[in-house]
């Protein structure tokens, strides 16, 4: 009969250790962009950032009458993107516009809101450049906590142990 409490104690300890060792998987941080150009136009949209990689870019710029000037995306054959934690450059799908976003400080997992600095949009059709007067990049986490396989295995093992214990108790 002493082996049952010992089995329960050891299995609960192992289950606790496995459960505490679970580290949630993280994904990229999503950043919202909002800003104003010197000519009254706007920039808005979002992108994901993780380890100097930009994904899910979806940005639009407008003129002062809210007419869309250019759209920027990193999907399919649309343009190119390169950058690091302090900013990036992206072209639109037909390479007629480039958008350069520079951040006041580096993007990190702890970034909440930072200012856009020296950011601009270039129009290659008429060789004009317009600058962003004011703007922010604000983050919110897209972290998804997923169950760890160790947690699932330990929970399954604990369930089997309790089933064995119940079977043992019914026999006695």
ZIPEFEN-V119849 format. One record per helix or strand of 3 or more residues. SS is the DSSP state (hx for helix, st for strand). FROM is the first residue (numbers start at 1). TO is the last residue. If there is no record, write none. Layout:
# ZIPEFEN-V119849
SS&FROM&TO, SS&FROM&TO
This chain:
# ZIPEFEN-V119849
hx&2&20, st&29&37, st&42&50, st&53&62, st&68&73, st&81&84, st&87&91, st&97&103, st&113&123, st&128&141, hx&149&171
